[in-house]
Amino acid sequence: MSETPTTSHGTHGHGPFIAAIDQGTTSSRCIVFDKDGRIVSVDQKEHEQIFPKPGWVEHNATEIWTNVQQVVDGAVEKAGITAADVKAIGITNQRETTVLWDKNTGEPVHNAIVWQDTRTDALCKELGRNVGQDRFRRETGLPLASYFAGPKIRWLLDNVEGLRERAERGEILFGTMDSWVIWNLTGGVNGGHHVTDVTNASRTMLMNLHDLAWDEKILTSMDIPAAVLPEIKSSAEVYGTAASGVLTGVPVASALGDQQAALFGQTCFQQGEAKSTYGTGTFMLMNTGHEPVNSYNGLLTTVGYRIGDETPVYALEGSIAVTGSLVQWMRDQMGLINSAAEIETLASTVDDNGGAYFVPAFSGLFAPYWRSDARGVIAGLTRYVTKAHIARAVLEATAWQTREITDAMTKDSGVELTALKVDGGMTSNNLLMQTISDFLDAPVVRPMVAETTCLGAAYAAGLAVGFWSSTDELRANWRRAAEWTPRMDAATRDREYKSWLKAVERTMGWIEDEE
């Protein structure tokens, strides 16, 4: 990448630009975007994954902050620009990962507890009391689960020596990674701003979705002192200015959790617009407009985004555990393909699945079933079925699981899906994209800029400082790289879906109750 400065200089001149910081689960990066939403430069750095015990996952927040500073320097240097060319900095982040730090020294009191960490399982059961998983669902839109930040804070207060007393004296600050980065970026111990945005706050289980404020009843129930919490702001406003580094003096003007940032970067600004990010697993979010929609079909209710003092926009979120990882399994455990790309080639040698269905419930089923007793199944096998049919069934599994989530979204919201915007590694598989369009009976659209998460953070920051005038201008910026439209007739689709649902039933109750 060493030639970038000269080439960017020639092509991009001197901006203006927006810088976006993406503090992710495995790495941090910074991308500089121009007025057209095109990438000018990128810098990225991985951080250590710490596994102290089975099911425990931690990050060193100090290491992450050091890396963030380095990638900002790196991206600015590669672009051959200065702070004067950068109009704002946007932030997007791995969601739910929790850090507590001393506000007088800036030192974390413990490693950050990562979203995947399950140490709070027992605590969540205890918090459910006689009500169970839905105890705080009406207020927060979330089931009681180890995934969310609130129980992680409580675990730290209970398990780090003397921490609760310090927290109650007002010496300790809590943040998800957006708050940690913004506090440090805007000065840290020297006047850093302790804030979070509505999307990240909506993943703590401590914010009331209806008034977007910390819920005192829940804080009391979880035994968390309000003194540790950041101030809740919108997703697009100036929180402060960078106080050190190459971007000193540049406004820090957006924060969005990564999946919400992708929704924003995909310009899903209308009710019924949805995006799906296809990676190891899959996250799908649908814009449900200005009212939070309660889910009775296994989805989460979350804040989509809020621009300044405009009315907040809500979303329904569904997650699929196994999508890209099923292709890896076919490659690494089964040896049926040599590379991930080969699955498409192999599946394309047959016209259909030969009657075979593959439900990859390797660790149970996620949305909309939430069945931890389920295990994977290949159903409908006959002598006719070849490995090519299985390859096709593998791709169909991702498409059918997407269909199940869109059905749940339609049931919950009463809003039909208008089109599905897609991003993530699996979108390079054209056969998969066509199959999703066929099964959803809706267009599937992939944008030019694949980095939709960073782009969403850049867009929100640019709106906050007037770099872009409105969401309409952003929508005009959004360029499609490819679109797939349905080619399957309704009778075939309905018959196949029925068979898929039969196969799903066969996965359930495989694990006997372990109690």
C-alpha positions in Angstrom: 0.0 0.0 0.0 3.1 2.3 0.1 2.3 4.0 -3.2 -1.0 5.3 -2.0 0.1 8.8 -1.0 1.3 9.8 -4.5 -1.7 8.3 -6.3 -4.3 9.8 -3.9 -2.6 13.1 -4.2 -3.1 13.1 -7.9 -6.6 11.9 -7.9 -8.1 13.4 -4.8 -6.4 16.7 -4.4 -7.3 18.2 -1.1 -10.7 17.0 -0.2 -12.5 17.8 1.9 -12.8 14.4 3.5 -14.4 12.5 6.3 -12.5 9.9 8.4 -14.3 6.9 9.9 -12.9 4.8 12.7 -14.2 1.2 12.9 -13.3 -0.4 16.2 -14.2 -4.0 15.4 -14.0 -7.3 17.2 -10.8 -8.5 15.7 -9.2 -5.3 14.5 -9.5 -1.5 14.4 -9.3 0.5 11.2 -9.7 3.9 9.8 -11.0 4.8 6.3 -10.8 8.2 4.7 -13.8 8.9 2.4 -14.3 11.7 -0.2 -17.5 13.7 -1.0 -18.7 10.9 -3.3 -18.5 8.3 -0.5 -15.4 6.7 -2.2 -12.5 5.2 -0.3 -9.3 7.4 -0.4 -7.2 5.3 2.1 -7.4 2.6 4.7 -5.3 1.5 7.6 -6.0 -1.5 9.8 -4.5 -3.2 12.8 -5.5 -6.4 14.7 -5.6 -6.7 18.5 -5.2 -9.7 20.8 -8.1 -12.0 21.6 -7.8 -13.1 25.2 -9.5 -16.3 26.4 -9.0 -16.7 30.2 -11.5 -19.6 30.5 -13.8 -21.5 28.3 -16.6 -19.2 27.2 -14.7 -16.1 28.4 -13.5 -13.5 25.8 -11.6 -10.3 26.6 -9.8 -7.4 24.9 -7.2 -5.1 26.3 -8.8 -1.7 25.9 -5.5 0.2 26.2 -4.1 -1.8 23.3 -7.2 -1.0 21.3 -6.9 2.7 22.0 -3.2 2.6 20.9 -4.2 0.8 17.7 -6.9 3.3 17.0 -4.4 6.2 17.2 -2.0 4.3 14.9 -4.6 3.5 12.2 -5.9 7.1 12.2 -2.3 8.3 11.7 -1.7 5.6 9.0 -4.9 6.4 7.0 -4.2 10.1 7.0 -0.6 9.6 6.0 -1.5 7.2 3.2 -4.1 9.7 1.9 -1.4 12.4 1.9 -3.7 14.9 3.6 -3.7 17.0 6.8 -6.2 17.8 9.6 -7.3 20.8 7.6 -8.7 18.5 4.9 -10.8 16.4 7.3 -14.2 17.9 8.2 -15.2 15.3 10.8 -14.5 12.0 12.4 -17.1 9.2 12.7 -17.0 6.2 14.9 -18.5 2.7 14.5 -17.8 -0.2 16.8 -18.2 -3.8 17.9 -21.4 -3.7 20.0 -22.0 -4.7 23.6 -18.3 -5.1 24.5 -17.9 -3.5 27.9 -15.1 -1.6 29.6 -14.9 0.2 32.9 -12.1 2.7 33.6 -10.8 5.2 36.2 -11.7 8.7 35.2 -8.8 10.2 37.0 -6.0 8.0 35.5 -7.7 6.8 32.3 -6.7 3.2 33.2 -9.2 0.4 32.5 -9.9 -1.5 35.8 -10.1 -4.8 34.0 -9.9 -6.1 30.4 -12.9 -5.3 28.3 -15.5 -8.1 28.3 -16.4 -8.9 24.7 -20.0 -9.4 23.3 -19.3 -13.1 22.7 -18.4 -13.7 26.4 -20.9 -16.0 28.2 -19.6 -15.6 31.9 -22.9 -13.7 32.8 -25.2 -16.6 31.9 -25.9 -17.5 35.5 -26.4 -13.9 36.5 -28.9 -13.4 33.6 -30.9 -16.5 34.8 -30.8 -15.0 38.4 -31.9 -11.5 37.0 -34.8 -13.2 35.2 -36.2 -14.2 38.6 -39.6 -15.7 38.2 -40.3 -13.8 35.0 -37.5 -15.2 32.8 -35.9 -14.0 29.7 -38.5 -11.3 29.0 -38.2 -9.4 32.3 -36.9 -6.2 30.7 -38.0 -6.8 27.2 -40.9 -4.3 27.1 -38.6 -1.4 28.1 -35.4 -2.4 26.3 -36.5 -4.6 23.3 -34.0 -7.2 24.4 -34.2 -10.7 26.0 -32.0 -11.2 29.1 -28.9 -12.7 27.6 -25.2 -12.7 28.3 -24.8 -10.9 24.9 -25.7 -7.5 26.3 -23.6 -4.9 28.2 -25.7 -4.4 31.4 -25.0 -7.8 33.0 -21.3 -7.4 32.1 -21.1 -4.2 34.1 -22.7 -5.9 37.1 -20.2 -8.8 36.8 -17.3 -6.4 36.9 -18.7 -4.5 39.9 -19.2 -7.8 41.7 -15.8 -9.3 40.8 -13.1 -6.6 40.8 -11.8 -5.8 44.3 -13.2 -2.5 45.6 -14.7 -1.5 42.3 -18.3 -1.0 43.5 -17.2 1.5 46.2 -15.1 3.4 43.6 -18.1 3.4 41.2 -20.5 4.7 43.8 -18.0 7.5 44.6 -18.2 8.6 41.0 -14.6 7.6 40.1 -15.4 5.0 37.5 -16.7 5.4 34.0 -18.5 2.7 31.9 -18.5 2.6 28.1 -19.1 0.4 25.1 -16.2 0.8 22.7 -17.6 3.9 21.1 -17.5 5.7 24.5 -14.0 4.5 25.2 -12.7 5.8 21.9 -14.6 9.1 22.0 -13.5 9.8 25.7 -9.8 9.2 24.8 -10.1 11.0 21.4 -11.6 14.2 23.0 -8.9 14.5 25.7 -9.3 11.6 28.1 -8.4 12.7 31.7 -8.0 16.2 30.3 -11.7 16.9 29.7 -12.7 13.9 27.5 -16.4 13.7 26.7 -18.1 10.7 28.3 -20.9 10.0 25.9 -22.6 7.2 23.9 -25.1 7.2 21.1 -28.7 5.8 21.1 -27.8 2.7 19.1 -25.0 1.6 21.4 -27.1 2.5 24.5 -29.9 0.4 23.1 -27.5 -2.7 23.4 -26.8 -2.2 27.1 -30.3 -3.4 28.4 -30.3 -0.3 30.5 -31.9 2.2 28.2 -35.6 2.6 27.8 -36.4 2.5 24.1 -39.4 4.8 24.5 -37.7 7.8 26.0 -34.1 7.0 25.1 -33.0 7.5 28.7 -31.3 5.3 31.2 -34.1 3.3 33.0 -33.8 3.8 36.8 -35.9 0.7 37.6 -33.6 -1.5 35.6 -30.5 0.1 37.1 -31.9 -0.7 40.6 -32.8 -4.3 39.5 -29.3 -4.8 38.1 -27.6 -3.0 41.0 -25.7 -0.6 38.7 -24.9 3.0 40.0 -26.1 5.6 37.5 -22.8 7.5 38.1 -20.8 5.2 35.8 -23.1 5.8 32.7 -22.2 8.0 29.8 -24.6 10.7 28.5 -26.8 9.4 25.7 -26.5 11.5 22.5 -27.8 11.1 19.0 -25.9 9.2 16.4 -25.0 12.3 14.4 -23.9 15.4 16.3 -20.6 17.0 17.4 -19.6 15.4 20.7 -16.3 17.3 20.9 -13.1 17.7 19.0 -10.0 15.5 18.7 -7.5 16.7 21.3 -4.3 14.9 20.1 -2.8 13.2 17.1 -2.8 14.1 13.5 -6.5 15.1 13.5 -6.3 17.5 16.4 -9.1 20.0 16.3 -11.3 17.9 14.0 -14.9 17.5 15.2 -15.9 14.0 16.5 -19.4 13.8 15.1 -20.9 10.3 14.9 -21.2 7.0 16.7 -23.2 4.0 15.6 -23.0 0.3 16.6 -21.6 -1.7 13.6 -24.8 -3.3 12.4 -26.7 0.0 12.6 -23.9 1.7 10.8 -24.2 -0.7 8.0 -28.0 0.0 7.9 -27.1 3.7 7.6 -24.3 3.1 5.1 -26.8 1.1 2.9 -29.0 4.2 3.1 -32.0 2.2 4.5 -33.8 5.4 5.5 -37.3 4.4 4.6 -39.6 2.1 6.6 -39.4 -1.5 5.2 -35.9 -1.1 3.8 -33.5 -3.7 5.2 -29.8 -4.8 5.0 -28.3 -8.1 5.6 -24.6 -8.6 6.4 -23.3 -12.0 5.3 -20.2 -13.0 7.2 -19.4 -16.0 9.6 -23.0 -15.5 10.7 -25.6 -13.1 9.4 -27.1 -9.9 10.9 -30.2 -8.5 9.3 -31.8 -5.2 10.2 -35.0 -3.6 9.0 -36.0 0.0 9.4 -39.4 0.0 11.1 -39.9 3.8 11.2 -40.4 6.1 14.2 -42.0 3.6 16.7 -40.3 0.7 18.4 -41.9 -2.6 17.2 -42.2 -5.3 19.8 -41.1 -8.7 18.5 -43.3 -11.8 19.1 -41.3 -13.7 16.6 -37.8 -14.0 18.0 -36.3 -10.8 16.9 -34.6 -7.9 18.8 -36.0 -4.4 18.9 -33.2 -1.8 18.6 -32.6 1.8 17.8 -31.6 2.1 14.1 -30.2 5.7 14.3 -31.0 9.2 15.3 -29.7 12.2 13.4 -29.3 15.3 15.7 -32.6 16.2 17.4 -34.7 14.5 14.7 -37.2 11.7 15.7 -35.3 8.4 16.3 -35.6 5.6 13.8 -36.1 2.1 15.1 -35.2 -1.3 13.7 -35.9 -5.0 14.1 -32.8 -7.2 14.1 -32.5 -10.9 13.4 -29.4 -13.0 13.5 -28.4 -16.4 11.9 -25.6 -18.3 13.7 -24.2 -20.2 10.8 -23.9 -18.9 7.2 -20.3 -18.3 6.0 -19.0 -20.8 8.6 -21.1 -23.6 6.9 -19.0 -23.0 3.7 -15.8 -23.2 5.8 -17.1 -26.4 7.4 -17.6 -27.9 3.9 -14.0 -27.0 3.1 -12.2 -27.7 6.3 -14.1 -30.6 7.9 -15.7 -32.3 4.9 -13.0 -31.6 2.3 -15.8 -31.3 -0.4 -14.3 -28.1 -1.7 -10.8 -26.6 -1.7 -11.7 -22.9 -1.4 -14.8 -21.0 -0.3 -15.3 -19.7 -3.9 -15.6 -23.3 -5.2 -18.9 -23.9 -3.5 -20.6 -21.8 -6.2 -18.9 -23.6 -9.0 -19.8 -27.0 -7.6 -23.4 -26.0 -6.8 -23.8 -24.5 -10.4 -23.2 -27.9 -12.0 -26.8 -29.0 -10.9 -30.1 -27.3 -11.5 -31.6 -27.9 -8.0 -31.0 -29.5 -4.6 -32.0 -33.0 -5.8 -34.4 -33.2 -2.9 -31.8 -32.5 -0.2 -32.1 -29.9 2.6 -29.3 -28.9 5.0 -30.2 -27.2 8.3 -26.9 -26.1 10.0 -28.1 -25.9 13.6 -24.5 -26.7 14.7 -25.0 -24.9 18.0 -28.8 -24.7 18.1 -31.0 -22.4 16.1 -30.9 -18.6 16.4 -33.7 -16.3 15.1 -36.6 -16.8 15.0 -36.5 -20.1 17.0 -33.9 -19.7 19.7 -33.7 -23.5 20.3 -30.4 -24.6 21.9 -31.6 -28.2 21.8 -31.4 -28.3 18.0 -28.5 -29.8 16.0 -27.7 -29.9 12.3 -29.5 -32.1 9.8 -29.3 -33.1 6.2 -32.7 -34.3 5.2 -34.3 -35.8 2.0 -31.3 -38.0 1.0 -31.7 -40.6 -1.8 -29.2 -42.4 -3.9 -29.7 -39.7 -6.5 -28.0 -36.9 -4.4 -24.4 -35.9 -5.2 -22.0 -33.6 -3.5 -23.1 -30.9 -6.0 -26.7 -31.2 -4.6 -25.3 -30.9 -1.1 -23.3 -27.8 -2.1 -26.5 -26.3 -3.5 -28.4 -27.2 -0.2 -25.6 -25.4 1.7 -26.3 -22.2 -0.2 -30.0 -22.6 0.0 -29.7 -22.9 3.8 -28.4 -19.3 4.0 -31.2 -18.2 1.7 -34.0 -20.0 3.6 -32.8 -18.7 7.0 -32.9 -15.2 5.5 -36.4 -15.8 4.4 -37.4 -17.0 7.9 -36.1 -13.7 9.4 -37.8 -11.5 6.7 -41.1 -13.4 7.4 -40.7 -12.7 11.2 -40.0 -9.1 10.4 -43.1 -8.8 8.3 -45.2 -10.5 11.0 -43.9 -8.2 13.7 -44.0 -4.9 11.8 -46.8 -5.4 9.3 -44.3 -4.0 6.7 -43.5 -5.9 3.6 -39.8 -6.1 2.7 -39.3 -3.8 -0.4 -35.7 -4.8 -1.3 -32.8 -6.4 0.5 -29.5 -4.5 0.5 -26.6 -6.9 1.1 -22.9 -6.6 2.2 -20.2 -8.9 3.7 -17.9 -11.5 2.3 -20.6 -14.0 1.0 -22.1 -11.4 -1.4 -19.4 -12.3 -4.0 -21.3 -15.5 -4.5 -23.7 -14.7 -7.3 -25.6 -18.0 -7.1 -26.3 -17.4 -3.4 -27.6 -13.8 -4.1 -29.9 -15.1 -6.9 -31.2 -17.8 -4.6 -31.9 -15.3 -1.9 -33.8 -13.1 -4.3 -35.8 -16.2 -5.5 -36.7 -17.3 -2.0 -37.6 -13.8 -0.8 -39.5 -12.9 -4.0 -37.8 -9.5 -3.7 -34.8 -7.8 -5.3 -31.4 -8.2 -3.7 -29.0 -5.3 -4.2 -25.2 -5.0 -3.6 -23.6 -1.6 -3.4 -20.3 -0.4 -5.0 -18.7 0.4 -1.7 -18.5 -2.9 0.2 -17.3 -1.2 3.4 -20.8 -0.1 4.4 -20.1 -0.1 8.2 -17.4 2.5 7.9 -19.4 4.4 5.2 -22.4 4.6 7.6 -20.2 6.2 10.3 -18.7 8.6 7.7 -22.2 9.5 6.4 -23.6 10.3 9.9 -20.5 12.4 10.8 -20.7 14.3 7.5 -24.4 15.1 8.1 -23.6 16.4 11.5 -21.2 19.0 10.2 -23.1 19.8 7.0 -20.5 18.0 4.7 -23.6 16.3 3.2 -26.8 18.3 3.3 -29.4 15.5 3.8 -30.2 11.8 3.7 -31.5 12.4 0.2 -28.0 13.5 -0.9 -26.6 10.3 0.7 -29.2 8.2 -1.1 -28.1 9.8 -4.4 -24.5 8.8 -3.5 -25.4 5.2 -3.0 -24.4 3.3 -6.2 -25.5 -0.2 -7.0 -22.8 -2.7 -8.2 -25.3 -5.5 -8.9 -28.9 -6.4 -8.5 -30.7 -9.8 -8.6 -34.4 -10.1 -9.2 -36.6 -13.2 -8.5 -36.9 -15.8 -11.3 -38.6 -18.6 -9.4 -42.3 -19.3 -9.8 -44.5 -19.0 -6.7 -45.6 -22.7 -6.7 -42.0 -23.9 -6.7 -41.0 -21.4 -4.0 -43.9 -22.4 -1.7 -43.2 -26.2 -2.2 -39.5 -25.8 -1.4 -40.2 -23.6 1.6 -42.5 -26.2 3.0 -39.8 -28.8 2.6 -37.3 -26.6 4.3 -39.6 -26.0 7.3 -40.0 -29.8 7.5 -36.3 -30.2 7.7 -36.0 -27.5 10.4 -38.5 -29.5 12.5 -36.2 -32.5 12.3 -33.4 -30.6 14.0 -35.3 -29.9 17.2 -35.1 -31.8 20.5 -32.0 -33.6 19.4 -30.2 -32.7 22.7 -32.1 -34.2 25.6 -32.6 -31.7 28.5 -29.2 -31.8 30.2 -30.5 -30.7 33.6 
